Amino acid sequence: MKSGQDKQAGSGNGASAEAFFLGGASTQEQEIVFTDDPVRPPSVNSVATSTDSSKSSRKSLAQRFGLSFRNRSSTLSDDEATTPKRRTHLQRLLIRRKAEHRLLESGLVTGRDESKGSSIATATLASVVEEGAGDDAEILEDAQRIMEDSHTKELSNTMKKINEMLAGWVPLNNKLESPLEVRMVDFSYTALIQPGANKVKTVFNSSFLYDMKKLWKRVFRGEEPEAELPIRKVILDKINLVIEPGKSYLILGPPQSGKTSLLRAISGHVRKSKRKLQQKNQTIEGKILYNGKSLEEGGTEFHIENAIEYIDQLDCHAPRLTVEETFEFAYQCKSGGTLLREKQWLETDKEREFIAQADRERLRVKATLVGLGLDGVKDTFVGDTNIRGVSGGQRRRVTVGEMMQDRIPVICGDEISTGLDATSTYETVELLTHFAKRGKTCRVISLLQPSPETVSLFDEVILLSEGRIIYSGPILEVESYFQELGYKAPKHIDIADFLQQVSTDGAEFFTPSPEHPNPLSSHELARAFVESGWGKLISEKLKTPPMYSWAYEEDGSGGSLRKKQIGASPVAEMMGVKHKYANGFFRNTHLNTRRFLTLWLRDKRVIIAGAAKNILMGVSVGGVFANTTEEIDLVGALFQAGLFIMLGAMQNASSLIADRPVFKKHFEANFYSAAPFVIGRSISSVPQTVSDVCMFGTLLYYIVGLAGRDDAGNFFIFLATLICFAFTMQQQLAVFASFSTTSGLQVLSAITLLYFILFGGFIVAPDTIPDFYLWAYWINPYAWANRALVINEFSSDRWEDPDEILIRLGYTLPRSNEAYGTEWIGWSFLFMGLYYILCTILCAVGLTLSGEKVVSETLQ
């Protein structure tokens, strides 16, 4: 049974909280200061029940919640004293988020008595709010909203589940914290841009006819084309920033203001290249320091991009993988399938046993599913525009969760609200920022026109305009800062929309003053920020030593002995920073092979359509040459077999272009290199290729009556030749697909097909090819496959004099009347094998270079 005091504290009208707040009301505004004391849930008895004890009760609550109050009434100006109502709304949102975070940490939102929880929420808000910032009704109303808010309850339930799952990991993770501070010192990035790079492409101006038209005008009419010399564009200009651990930063700015480039620079993807071409096309000045260490100082054992994850604004996934399989693949690639790669950091057997158990249960994957609210759809396909799967908001969270499958001190999200409504954006950002505060990690996220509720989730805002920073500081101070510059926001405009307008033009919000008679340009706004108090604060921080020093340094002898520094962060000893990839070559190949096989097995339409096509083509081609005994007809049937292989390879080559966005995302995030991807993809195509060739080849072989249908050896050599040529042709076209567009692949495939046919030995007999074209015949893989098929057919027991037939058909050695022997079948297999290996290497190189090219174009 409750005591009278408990009943009073838990009453619906909140009488005790009202008495507490009213009794301590003061005309002097006070500033809250968060201390480093641990947050503990308040006791109901700590809520004062009379006005006389309100001040002591406030002090008790402040101590319990790690708060201290400083009087700052003397610093208030008349403008600040008359803060508009809209700013009060933002202030209330920020206060509510702090109180909500503390209640969630205390576990008091759900699972407790309603009246008791409501009273605690009121007391928590009263302890967090600035004195005089609102009235009693607002405090009680916000407290009730916190207790009744479905999002808060859902987040609390999620935290409860995760806490149960990670009961043994939380203390271990706190002991192994790896904070990372990022500093940008006078960082500038410029790139050469083609004038027509942003030109809208149409079917006509992208065609060959358009190029011919320009050539006609230049040659025959003397019309010189417009100057298309590249221009140098400043993408980021003199950026000075300090990204501190445990904070959440919101980046705002209009399109092409440098938001993506800034995020990629922070995540370590903008660095000076050793290639001369990239050095010519881009210029990087200044430096980026990670715990005081720059990329150039790191050397080859410094992969800071593995400690700072970049989340793209596009959702690129394998559509036929489930949500859980997508996370599992990322988990295996990013962390090597273990919760903690640094096993040497474990000190007790209990810790080692917990990590082993967590690895067996795939704890990180399960925790991510629960944390992002995806555990209910974990067995649903991710999907895309063509394949039904999860919703757009859930797919966005899949993109976020995929990049959280390792211990990441900093996460950079590039417009993660793309395709989401306001509610989904709020939920996603709330989860990211809340768990960042719990884990003392950092979140740097750019959004486009977020709602005030979403803005209130962040600690600081970074506003960009034309590649320059025009504000960087607390969100609550940004409006007053621009008001001093003459930009005053109307009451009907949200804070994010106001900042977006100011960074674009903002003339409609400008009020002239003696100091600023005209609206400021982006350059003037950037200069004003540098000269402001917030800009000087950043400059002062950059002059101080890093918050965290680099954990270990090599001794002077150049040996392997490492010496730990005082007050260091162990980021340097994280395996992800020391090694580019979590797995070796063979394991990455295995993971990619298994992934592609899973995707192939689930695409039933392709398997069924392929089988129908093979049977139809086998019967059709075989029926044309059925039971023929004419030598030239048999050669024609063998030619049709090779042509079928080439056309099938052309049809399948475009699938690599569809896979390229996923590869480029994984490649940039250091999931794996290009070689395991190419080899794994090729190995996974074995079942489909072998089944296609066997169905078509068997029907063709026995309907036509090749080798008299009696010799099993000839039959298997026939199938083996077609299979080898199929793999060679697929890999040849994969080289083109690794760097070209879909239309470009069609053109290159057509040219390749024409070359293979023309110099393949059927259209033009080998002995009639001119000497200066013989090189084209000998490097043609189809010529080797066709020669092997012809030799295999006419060397069978069906024919009495194979050499005479081969000589008559023109299959003779160069400058000789001697026919090819059966040993040339073996040489054909050797040539196609070597050709396949060469194409595999070229395909991996093409994917690597095209991935780097896309990264460069994205930055521009």
Secondary structure, 3 states (H helix, E strand, C coil): CCCHHHHHHCCCCCHHHHHHHHHCCCCCCEEEEECCCCCCCCCHHHCCCCHHHHHHHHHHHHHHCCEEEEECHHHCCHHHHCCCHHHHHHHHHHHHHHHHHHHHHHCCCCCCCHHHHHHHHHHHHHHHCCCCCCCHHHHHHHHHHHHHCHHHHHHHHHHHHHHHHCCCHHHHHHHCCCCCCEEEEEEEEEEEECCCCCCCCCCCCCCHHHHHHHHHHHHCCCCCCCCCCCEEEEEEEEEEEEECCCCEEEEECCCCCCHHHHHHHHCCCCCCCCCHHHHHHEEEEEEEEECCEEHHHHHHHCCHHHCEEEECCCCCCCCCCEHHHHHHHHHHHHHCCCCCCCHHHCCCHHHHHHHHHHHHHCHHHHHHHHHCCCHHHCCCECCCCCCCCCCHHHHHHHHHHHCCCCCCCEEEEECCCCCCCHHHHHHHHHHHHHHHHHHCCEEEEECCCCCHHHHCCCCEEEEEECCEEEEEEEHHHHHHHHHHCCECCCCCCCHHHHHHHHHHCCHHHECCCCCCCCCCCHHHHHHHHHHCHHHHHHHHHHHCCCCCEECEEECCCCCCCEEECCCEEHHHHCHHHHCCCCCCHHHHHHHHHHHHHHHHHHCHHHHHHHHHHHHHHHHHHHHHCCCCCCHHHHHHHHHHHHHHHHHHHHHHHHHHHHHHHHHHHHHHCCCCCHHHHHHHHHHHCHHHHHHHHHHHHHHHHHHHCHHHHCCHHHHHHHHHHHHHHHHHHHHHHHHHHCCCCHHHHHHHHHHHHHHHHHCCCCCCCHHHCCHHHHHHHHCCHHHHHHHHHHHHHHCCCCCCCHHHHHHHHCCECCCCCCECCCHHHHHHHHHHHHHHHHHHHHHHHHHHHHHHHHHHHHHC
